[in-house]
Amino acid sequence: MTVFLVFAAVIVLLIAGIPIFAALGLVAIGILAIFEGNVSSIADTVFSHLNKPILTAIPLFVLMAQIMIRAKVIDDLYNFAHTVVGHVKGGLGVATVIACTIFAAISGSSVATALSIGSSALPQMKRFGYRERDALGVIAAGGTLGILIPPSGPMILYAIVSEVSIGALFLAGIIPGLLLALVFAIFCIMQASSRKDVSAPARASLWTIARAFRRSVWALLAPPLVMSGIYFGIFTASEAAAAGTLYALLVAIFIYRNFGFRDLYECAYATMRTSMMVFMIIAGAAVFGHAITIIRLPFGITEAVAEIGLGPLGFIVAVMALIFILGMFLESIAIILITTPILMPTMAHLGIDPVWYGILLMVNLELAMITPPVGMNLFVIKGITDAPLSEVVKGAAPFVLLMLICLAVLIAFPALATWLPYSAGFGR
């Protein structure tokens, strides 16, 4: 009953339009006032959670993405992917998925990925006979890869709340992210092959491919620079973010030569706004986690699971079903902050790997981006076209099924997520 009341209180506040950090903080203050009689522990709780060096990774990764976008480094990505695979029937869909995959590894944002790639991909796909519904679907689904492929904002947030290594999570997201991109690409080819009105541009010459590669190589090098440094232990996640930001800045200034002090100010200002929002949310989540620990809510769930006899697999399936339903109504950050503090003790009791669970959570949050009524990517894609929202939903529907299948595969084969981080030396 207590679990239901806490969940209900937070969800009602969110539906009422109250910001996430405020909703979590208000519920926490209410709990502390009732059960402790004072709220004096809030300041120490907030300070202890924000006084962590790893938090510097958030503004640095955001700044890296802002610089790459503002310098128009990203604009060459879709052109390169289109040049390489566009001649294949369904190749434009594959190019969209490839561009989304690479952009996701730079921006860490699903919405930014869908918006940036969609504006370039949609006109081309419609030009070569793709149904608008199909084109909108692949753009909306491809954009979700920004949550799973590192560096990912939601992944960093989950790592902070759960106290799991960010480096381990980044590496864990690579294979599932590429697997999901491969499944999307294969589906695009199959979908286009079944339609006679879909055509493809002529095969590009080797010279054209080489020229497109030369223009996009600086964007292509960014993800390997960040991830290889983490994998080989050259630097931590925060140092990787700093290296990536420095790389983006040098490319923008000396290679593209279209980045000045005014641009740097705009990027820094946007980064500050985003980072402050995230830090406020972390502060609210910290107080919320402290409050539910005071009333032993997580431990009550653990005891209930033990009494029912629900094993690790049954628990994971039940949690994934719950998060899928929550994803239809709540935003991904809210889901992470509400569920993670409550579920972590139970997962520890059942011996569930938090890195593996984190990847399952990210895939489920990707689903939330394209499932109505509150799928954020659906509305973003709707904003760049005149098509009705129902067409965007119908186009994204097959990808929802594909993602559910991939989620089931990751549940059945945890090593797809855990092998890479543990082979790199991140302990269990």
N, C-alpha and C positions, 0 to 999 in steps of 0.2 A: 504493500500500500504506500509506503514511504517513497519507493522508487517512482511509482506512478505520479505521486503528488509533485515530486521534484521535477520530473520530466514535463509534466503538464504546466507547471509554473513557468519554466523556461520557454516552452513552446508558445504559450499564450502571450508572453511578453514580446517574443520575436514576431509573432503574427501581428501584434499591435503596432509594430514598426519601431520598436526600441532597438538601438544598436546592440550588437552581439555582446560587446564587453559590458555594457550597462545591464543587460538582461542577466548575464551570469553573475555580475557583481551584486545586483539587487537581491537575487535569490540567495546568494551566499550571505549577505548581510542579514537577511531575514532568519536564516538558519542559525547563524552565530548569535543573534540577539535573543532568539527563543531558547536555545540550548546552552549558551554560555553566559547570557545576560550582558555581554558587552562585545564590542567589535575592535578591541584594541590590538588584536593579533593581525589585522589586515596589513598594516604598514610593513611589518617584518616579513610577512608572506610575500608581498609584492616585491620588496627589495631583494629578497633571496632568489626569486625567480628571474628577475631582470638583471641581476648582477652576475651575468654569465658571459664569458668572452665569445662563446659560440654564436651569440646573438648578432655579432658583427657580420656574420655570413648573410643575413637577410638584406640589409641595405646595400651590401656590396654586389650581391647577385642582381638585385633590382636595378642598381646603377649600371651594371654591365649590359643588361637588356635594353635599358633606356638609351644608352650610347649607341648600341648596334642598330636600334630602330631609327633613331634620329639621324644617324649618319647614312641611312639608307643602305646599309650593308646587307640587310635582309632582302631587299628587292631583287637581288640577283639569284636568290635560292630557287624560286619557282622556275625562273627562266632556265637554269641549269638542269633541274629535274625534268622539265618539259622537253628540253633539247635531247636528253639521253634516252628517255623511254616514251616520248610522245607519239612515236610512229607505230607503237603497238596498239591494237584495238583495245581500248580501256586504259591506254597508257596515260591519258590526261588525268584519270582518277588516281593512277599509281603515282604520277608526278605530284599530285596534290598531297597524297599520303606521305611521300618522301619529304616534300618541303615542310609539311607540318611536323614531321619527326625531327628534322634538323632544327627548325625554328623553336620547337618545344624544348630542345636541349640548350637553347640560348636564352629564351625568354622566361621559362618556368611558369608560363601563364596560359591556361586553356583559352580564355577569352581573347587575349592578344593574338594567339596563334590562329584561331578561327577567323578573326577580323582581318589580320594582315594577309594571310594566304588566300582567304576567300575573295578579297577584292581583286586579286590577280587571276585566280583560278576560274571563278564563275563565268566571266565573259568568254574565256577560251573553251570551256566545256560546252557551253550553250552553242557556241559557233560550230562545233563539230558534231552536233546532233544529240548530245546528252539531254535526256529529259531534265527539266529544271528540278524536279523532285529528287532525282538521283544525284545531281550535282550538289544540291544543298545538303543532302544526307551525308555525302563523303566529306564535305567541308566541316560540317558540324561534328562528325565523329572524329575526323582527323585532328580537330582542335583539342579534343579531350586528352590527347597524348601529352599535353603540357603538364598534366597532373602526375603522370607516371614516370615520364622520362626526366632524369635529373638534369639540371637543378630544378626542383619543384617547390613552389611556395608551400602548398599543403603538406608536402613530405617533411620540410624543415619544421613546420609547426607541430606535426605529429611527433617528430624526434624530440623536440623540446619538452612537450607535455609528457611524453612517455619515458624520457631520459634514455632513449635509444641513440646509438651512434649515427650521426647524420651521414658520415662517410659510408657506413655499412648500408644504410638505406639507399643512398645514391647508387651504389654498385648493385644492390639488389634489384633496382628498378630497370636496369639496362636490358637484361634478357627478356623479362616479361613485356617491356615496352616495345622492343624490336619484334617480338612474337606477335603482339597485337597489331603492329604496323604491317607485318607480313600477311596476316589474316585479312586485314582491310584491303591490301593491295590485290591479293588473289581474288577476293570477292569483287573488286572493281573490274577486273579482267573478265570474270565469269558473267557479271551483270551486263557489261558492254557487248560481250560476244553473243548474248542472247537477243540483241536488238539489231535489226538490219539498218536502222537509220543512223547509227553511230559510226562515224568515220574517224580517220586519224590523219594527221599531217604527214607529209613526206619525211622519210628518214633523213636526219641531219648528217651532214658530212663530218668527217673526222676533224676537219679544221674548225667547223662551227662548234662542235663539242668541246674542242680544246680551248677555244675562245671563251665559251660559256663557263668552262671550269676555271679558267684563269680569273674571270671576274668574280666567281663565287668562292674561290679557294679560301679567302680570309674568313668568311662565315663558316665554311666547312671545318676549318682548323680549330675553332673555338671549343666545341665540345670535347674533342680528344685532349686538348691542352688541360682542361679542367679535370676530366675524369682519370686520365692516365697518371696525373700527379697524385691523386688520391689513391689509386690502385697500387702504385709502386711505393707509396709511403713517402713521397717527396715533400708533400705538404698536407696539412689538415684541411678540412672543409672550408674553414674561414680563410686560410691562406690560399686555397684554390679560388675562392671568390675574389680575393684581392688580385691574384694573378690574372684571372679572367677579365677583371675590370681594367687593369693596366693594359692588357692586350687589346681590348676593345678601344680604349682611348688612343693608343698608338696607331691602330689601324685607321680610326676615324680621322686623326690629325695628319698622318704622314702618307697614308695610302689613298684614302678617298678625298682628303683635303677639302672637306666641306663642313668642318666642325670647328666652331669658334668659341670664344668665351661666353657669348650669349647662349649658345647651345648647351655648354657645360652647366651654366646656371639653371636653365630649364630642366635639364636632366636631374641635377641635384635637388631642385625644388620638388619635382615629381617623386623622386626617391624618398625625400624627407616625409612627404605626405603619406606615401604608402607604408613606410617603415613605422611611422608613429601610430598609424591605424593598427598595424600588426602588433606592436608592443602594447597598446592599450588592450587588445584582445587577449594577449598572453597574460597581462595583469589580471583581467577579469577571470580568465580560466584558472589562474593560480589561486585566487581567493575561493572560487567555486570548488576546486579540488580539495582545498584545505577544509572547507565547510562540510562537504560530504564525508570527509574522513572523520571529522569530529562526531558525526552521527552514525559512523560505521556502516554507511550505505554500501560501499564496495564489498566489505566483508560479509554483509548480509546476503548479497548476491552469491558470493562464493559458497556460503553455507547452504543456500537454497539449491545451487547446482549440485553440490555434494549429496544432498538429500534425495534429489531427483535421480541421481546416478547418471547424469548427462556427461558423456565423455568428451575429449577434446574435439573430435570431428563433429559430433552433434552440436556442441557449443558454437563452433565456428560457423556451421551452416545456419544455426538459429540467429547468430549475430549478423551474418551477411544478409539474411532475409530482412531483419529489422532495419539495417542501415539502408538497404535498397528502398524500403518503404519511406524511411525518413528523408531519403534523397529526393523523393518526389515533391517534398514540401519545404525542406530546409536547404540552406546554402552549405557548401562543403566545409567551410571553416567552422560553422556552428556544429556540424555533426562531429567533427574531430574533437572539439572542446567539450561537448556535452558527454559523449560516450567514452572517450579514452580514460579519463580519471576513474570512471565507474567500473570499467571492464578490466583494467590492468591487473589488479590483485587476483581476480578470478583466473585470468590467463596464466599468471605466474603459478597459481595453485595447480592448474591442469597441465603445466609444462609446455604451454604453447609459445613458440618462438615469436617474440615481439617484432622481429624484422620481417618474418614471413607474414604475420598478421598485418603489418604496416603496408605491405605491397597489396594484399587482398583488399585492404581498406581503400587504397588509392584507386584500384580498378573499380571498386564500387562507387567511389566518388566521381570517377569518369562517367559512369552510368547516370549519376545524378545530373550531369551537365546536359544530357540529351533525353531525359525522361520528363514529360509534362506532369503537373502544370507549371513547375518552377525551374525547368531546365534552362540554365543561363545561356548556353550556346545556341539553343533554339531561337531565343529572342535576339541574340547578337546577329545570327545569320539572317533572321527576318529583317533586321535593320539595314542590310546592304542589298536588299532585293524587294521587288514589289509583290512577290509571291505571298499568298496567305499563310498564316502560321500552320495550318493543317497540312500544307504541302511539305513544309520543313519537317514536321513530326513524322509524316509518312515516309519521307526520304531517310530519316534517321532510324526508323523502326528496325530494319534488318541489322543494323550495326549494334543495336541493343541486344539482339539475340546472339550475335557473334561475340560480344563482350561477356555475356553470361556464360557462353561456352568456354571462353578463355579463363574466366574466373573459376569455373569448375575444374579446368585442367590444372590451374595453379593450386587449388585446394588438394587435388589428387597427387600432384607432384611438387611438393614444397621445394625440392632442390633447384627448380627453375629460378626461384627467387634467392635462395640461400647459398648456392654453390659459389657464386662469384665473390661476395663479400668475405666468406669464410676462407676461400682460397687465397684472398689477399691479406689474410692475417687478422681480420676482425673476429674476436672471440665470441663464443656463444654467450 
